[in-house]
Amino acid sequence: MEKKGKRTATKFTWEIWAVIILGVIIFALPIPVDYKYLLAVPLYGLFIFLYYRAKKRSS
């Protein structure tokens, strides 16, 4: 008997890893804090978009 609705772990694609690495680089750079947060906002949005796109594919 098969289980229906079984959840699987979402695999991070290379695009998601690229966004994570860019975020780490931005926060490691010696730039003012205001600019760091302004640069992080689009990265956060891109991460959310890519994460839910990968999640949609896996289900």
Secondary structure, DSSP 8 states (H G I E B T S, - for coil): ---TT--------HHHHHHHHHHHHHHHS---HHHHHHHHHHHHHHHHHHHHHHHHHH-
